[in-house]
């Protein structure tokens, strides 16, 4: 199980990274988030969706359940 200090560090980093990403996305010209690219997730919307899916996995993970024994 992850200790509280490590979980807090990772949560703080995630909040910082999300804010940095959203600030950058907000500066894009209208419609650019849908523009097809050669990146792994094919567009900025694809990247945002990936980040969202990872957050869902993270927040549902058993390593955050303090009552579960491992």
N, CA, C and O atoms as a DFTB+ gen file, in Angstrom:
280 C
 N C O
     1  1       0.844      -1.176       0.000
     2  2       0.000       0.000       0.000
     3  2       0.891       1.243       0.000
     4  3       1.960       1.258       0.611
     5  1       0.441       2.258      -0.682
     6  2       1.176       3.508      -0.757
     7  2       0.998       4.296       0.541
     8  3      -0.098       4.338       1.101
     9  1       2.074       4.916       1.015
    10  2       1.929       5.725       2.224
    11  2       1.285       7.071       1.876
    12  3       1.264       7.484       0.717
    13  1       0.764       7.739       2.900
    14  2       0.004       8.976       2.718
    15  2       0.866      10.069       2.086
    16  3       0.390      10.809       1.226
    17  1       2.106      10.174       2.495
    18  2       2.992      11.215       1.963
    19  2       3.206      11.037       0.453
    20  3       3.170      12.013      -0.296
    21  1       3.426       9.817       0.015
    22  2       3.612       9.549      -1.411
    23  2       2.337       9.815      -2.183
    24  3       2.378      10.406      -3.262
    25  1       1.208       9.390      -1.649
    26  2      -0.080       9.642      -2.309
    27  2      -0.327      11.134      -2.444
    28  3      -0.808      11.583      -3.485
    29  1      -0.011      11.917      -1.414
    30  2      -0.194      13.370      -1.470
    31  2       0.732      13.996      -2.503
    32  3       0.327      14.894      -3.241
    33  1       1.964      13.530      -2.556
    34  2       2.919      14.029      -3.547
    35  2       2.408      13.772      -4.964
    36  3       2.456      14.658      -5.817
    37  1       1.929      12.577      -5.207
    38  2       1.418      12.235      -6.534
    39  2       0.143      13.011      -6.873
    40  3      -0.047      13.423      -8.017
    41  1      -0.720      13.208      -5.894
    42  2      -1.942      13.993      -6.120
    43  2      -1.602      15.446      -6.422
    44  3      -2.207      16.055      -7.304
    45  1      -0.645      16.001      -5.701
    46  2      -0.208      17.375      -5.966
    47  2       0.396      17.504      -7.359
    48  3       0.112      18.464      -8.076
    49  1       1.221      16.547      -7.738
    50  2       1.814      16.560      -9.074
    51  2       0.724      16.466     -10.140
    52  3       0.771      17.184     -11.139
    53  1      -0.246      15.596      -9.935
    54  2      -1.331      15.437     -10.896
    55  2      -2.112      16.746     -11.063
    56  3      -2.450      17.132     -12.182
    57  1      -2.394      17.419      -9.955
    58  2      -3.117      18.698     -10.019
    59  2      -2.300      19.731     -10.791
    60  3      -2.844      20.456     -11.623
    61  1      -0.998      19.801     -10.520
    62  2      -0.124      20.728     -11.237
    63  2      -0.091      20.394     -12.731
    64  3      -0.221      21.290     -13.565
    65  1       0.080      19.134     -13.071
    66  2       0.163      18.714     -14.471
    67  2      -1.149      18.995     -15.201
    68  3      -1.135      19.472     -16.336
    69  1      -2.281      18.703     -14.562
    70  2      -3.576      18.991     -15.175
    71  2      -3.730      20.486     -15.434
    72  3      -4.149      20.885     -16.520
    73  1      -3.396      21.312     -14.453
    74  2      -3.526      22.760     -14.623
    75  2      -2.622      23.263     -15.745
    76  3      -3.028      24.115     -16.535
    77  1      -1.409      22.742     -15.816
    78  2      -0.485      23.130     -16.879
    79  2      -1.049      22.747     -18.244
    80  3      -1.002      23.541     -19.184
    81  1      -1.577      21.543     -18.350
    82  2      -2.158      21.072     -19.608
    83  2      -3.375      21.897     -19.998
    84  3      -3.490      22.316     -21.150
    85  1      -4.286      22.138     -19.056
    86  2      -5.513      22.878     -19.367
    87  2      -5.206      24.329     -19.745
    88  3      -5.874      24.897     -20.609
    89  1      -4.212      24.923     -19.112
    90  2      -3.808      26.286     -19.457
    91  2      -3.282      26.339     -20.888
    92  3      -3.605      27.259     -21.640
    93  1      -2.479      25.359     -21.257
    94  2      -1.941      25.306     -22.621
    95  2      -3.049      25.070     -23.639
    96  3      -3.066      25.706     -24.693
    97  1      -3.964      24.173     -23.338
    98  2      -5.069      23.866     -24.255
    99  2      -5.948      25.103     -24.462
   100  3      -6.404      25.362     -25.576
   101  1      -6.181      25.855     -23.406
   102  2      -7.026      27.051     -23.498
   103  2      -6.436      28.098     -24.438
   104  3      -7.169      28.941     -24.955
   105  1      -5.132      28.059     -24.664
   106  2      -4.463      29.026     -25.538
   107  2      -4.490      28.608     -27.006
   108  3      -4.106      29.392     -27.874
   109  1      -4.936      27.393     -27.296
   110  2      -4.978      26.933     -28.688
   111  2      -6.079      27.647     -29.459
   112  3      -7.117      27.996     -28.896
   113  1      -5.849      27.861     -30.747
   114  2      -6.918      28.431     -31.571
   115  2      -8.141      27.519     -31.568
   116  3      -8.020      26.302     -31.430
   117  1      -9.311      28.117     -31.720
   118  2     -10.558      27.357     -31.705
   119  2     -10.508      26.219     -32.725
   120  3     -10.127      26.419     -33.879
   121  1     -10.892      25.047     -32.291
   122  2     -10.928      23.878     -33.168
   123  2      -9.648      23.069     -33.210
   124  3      -9.660      21.923     -33.662
   125  1      -8.544      23.638     -32.750
   126  2      -7.264      22.907     -32.821
   127  2      -7.241      21.649     -31.958
   128  3      -6.479      20.726     -32.248
   129  1      -8.047      21.590     -30.917
   130  2      -8.027      20.395     -30.072
   131  2      -8.552      19.168     -30.811
   132  3      -8.323      18.035     -30.388
   133  1      -9.256      19.400     -31.916
   134  2      -9.799      18.291     -32.714
   135  2      -8.925      17.950     -33.919
   136  3      -9.152      16.944     -34.590
   137  1      -7.932      18.784     -34.189
   138  2      -7.082      18.584     -35.366
   139  2      -6.321      17.261     -35.248
   140  3      -5.720      16.965     -34.215
   141  1      -6.359      16.483     -36.314
   142  2      -5.654      15.198     -36.336
   143  2      -4.146      15.431     -36.378
   144  3      -3.657      16.294     -37.108
   145  1      -3.422      14.651     -35.586
   146  2      -1.968      14.750     -35.519
   147  2      -1.359      13.358     -35.668
   148  3      -2.072      12.357     -35.752
   149  1      -0.053      13.317     -35.700
   150  2       0.652      12.030     -35.779
   151  2       1.097      11.557     -34.397
   152  3       1.907      10.636     -34.286
   153  1       0.573      12.181     -33.350
   154  2       0.927      11.785     -31.989
   155  2       0.199      10.497     -31.611
   156  3      -0.691      10.039     -32.328
   157  1       0.580       9.938     -30.508
   158  2       0.036       8.656     -30.072
   159  2      -1.487       8.655     -29.971
   160  3      -2.131       7.678     -30.350
   161  1      -2.069       9.748     -29.460
   162  2      -3.517       9.780     -29.239
   163  2      -4.274      10.533     -30.337
   164  3      -5.466      10.809     -30.195
   165  1      -3.595      10.857     -31.408
   166  2      -4.159      11.390     -32.658
   167  2      -4.703      12.803     -32.619
   168  3      -4.905      13.395     -33.679
   169  1      -4.953      13.377     -31.442
   170  2      -5.422      14.756     -31.326
   171  2      -5.301      15.178     -29.866
   172  3      -5.039      14.355     -28.989
   173  1      -5.494      16.468     -29.622
   174  2      -5.455      16.935     -28.241
   175  2      -6.636      16.353     -27.460
   176  3      -6.498      16.042     -26.277
   177  1      -7.787      16.204     -28.105
   178  2      -8.930      15.576     -27.434
   179  2      -8.581      14.138     -27.056
   180  3      -8.962      13.677     -25.980
   181  1      -7.874      13.433     -27.911
   182  2      -7.435      12.074     -27.594
   183  2      -6.503      12.048     -26.394
   184  3      -6.594      11.159     -25.548
   185  1      -5.610      13.023     -26.324
   186  2      -4.693      13.109     -25.186
   187  2      -5.458      13.419     -23.905
   188  3      -5.202      12.813     -22.864
   189  1      -6.397      14.360     -23.979
   190  2      -7.203      14.697     -22.804
   191  2      -8.019      13.494     -22.351
   192  3      -8.147      13.250     -21.152
   193  1      -8.569      12.747     -23.293
   194  2      -9.331      11.548     -22.946
   195  2      -8.434      10.520     -22.257
   196  3      -8.838       9.903     -21.271
   197  1      -7.235      10.339     -22.768
   198  2      -6.285       9.415     -22.144
   199  2      -6.013       9.833     -20.694
   200  3      -6.047       9.001     -19.787
   201  1      -5.748      11.106     -20.486
   202  2      -5.472      11.589     -19.127
   203  2      -6.666      11.342     -18.208
   204  3      -6.499      10.949     -17.053
   205  1      -7.861      11.573     -18.724
   206  2      -9.068      11.347     -17.941
   207  2      -9.207       9.864     -17.579
   208  3      -9.511       9.532     -16.433
   209  1      -8.990       8.990     -18.536
   210  2      -9.105       7.552     -18.284
   211  2      -8.080       7.087     -17.244
   212  3      -8.394       6.267     -16.382
   213  1      -6.868       7.608     -17.328
   214  2      -5.837       7.250     -16.345
   215  2      -6.248       7.741     -14.958
   216  3      -6.063       7.032     -13.969
   217  1      -6.807       8.953     -14.884
   218  2      -7.289       9.449     -13.586
   219  2      -8.368       8.534     -13.020
   220  3      -8.357       8.238     -11.825
   221  1      -9.300       8.082     -13.857
   222  2     -10.345       7.174     -13.381
   223  2      -9.742       5.885     -12.829
   224  3     -10.167       5.385     -11.787
   225  1      -8.761       5.360     -13.531
   226  2      -8.086       4.130     -13.064
   227  2      -7.376       4.398     -11.747
   228  3      -7.491       3.617     -10.802
   229  1      -6.646       5.499     -11.687
   230  2      -5.889       5.851     -10.483
   231  2      -6.814       5.970      -9.275
   232  3      -6.562       5.362      -8.234
   233  1      -7.883       6.752      -9.413
   234  2      -8.753       7.016      -8.271
   235  2      -9.583       5.804      -7.874
   236  3     -10.128       5.778      -6.770
   237  1      -9.695       4.808      -8.729
   238  2     -10.419       3.593      -8.354
   239  2      -9.477       2.487      -7.899
   240  3      -9.925       1.392      -7.558
   241  1      -8.183       2.760      -7.891
   242  2      -7.176       1.749      -7.588
   243  2      -7.194       1.277      -6.149
   244  3      -7.465       2.062      -5.240
   245  1      -6.909       0.001      -5.931
   246  2      -6.913      -0.562      -4.581
   247  2      -5.832       0.019      -3.676
   248  3      -5.949      -0.054      -2.453
   249  1      -4.778       0.596      -4.262
   250  2      -3.699       1.163      -3.449
   251  2      -4.143       2.433      -2.737
   252  3      -3.420       2.930      -1.874
   253  1      -5.327       2.978      -3.079
   254  2      -5.845       4.142      -2.379
   255  2      -6.820       3.763      -1.269
   256  3      -7.219       4.618      -0.478
   257  1      -7.202       2.507      -1.204
   258  2      -8.148       2.044      -0.197
   259  2      -7.367       1.687       1.062
   260  3      -6.715       0.644       1.118
   261  1      -7.429       2.537       2.055
   262  2      -6.642       2.345       3.273
   263  2      -7.147       1.195       4.130
   264  3      -6.437       0.727       5.020
   265  1      -8.355       0.737       3.873
   266  2      -8.889      -0.347       4.704
   267  2      -8.585      -1.720       4.119
   268  3      -8.763      -2.735       4.793
   269  1      -8.137      -1.757       2.891
   270  2      -7.847      -3.043       2.236
   271  2      -6.458      -3.514       2.639
   272  3      -5.504      -2.738       2.601
   273  1      -6.339      -4.765       3.020
   274  2      -5.016      -5.291       3.384
   275  2      -4.367      -5.913       2.161
   276  3      -5.050      -6.467       1.300
   277  1      -3.053      -5.820       2.088
   278  2      -2.297      -6.390       0.955
   279  2      -1.287      -7.371       1.468
   280  3      -0.547      -7.963       0.682
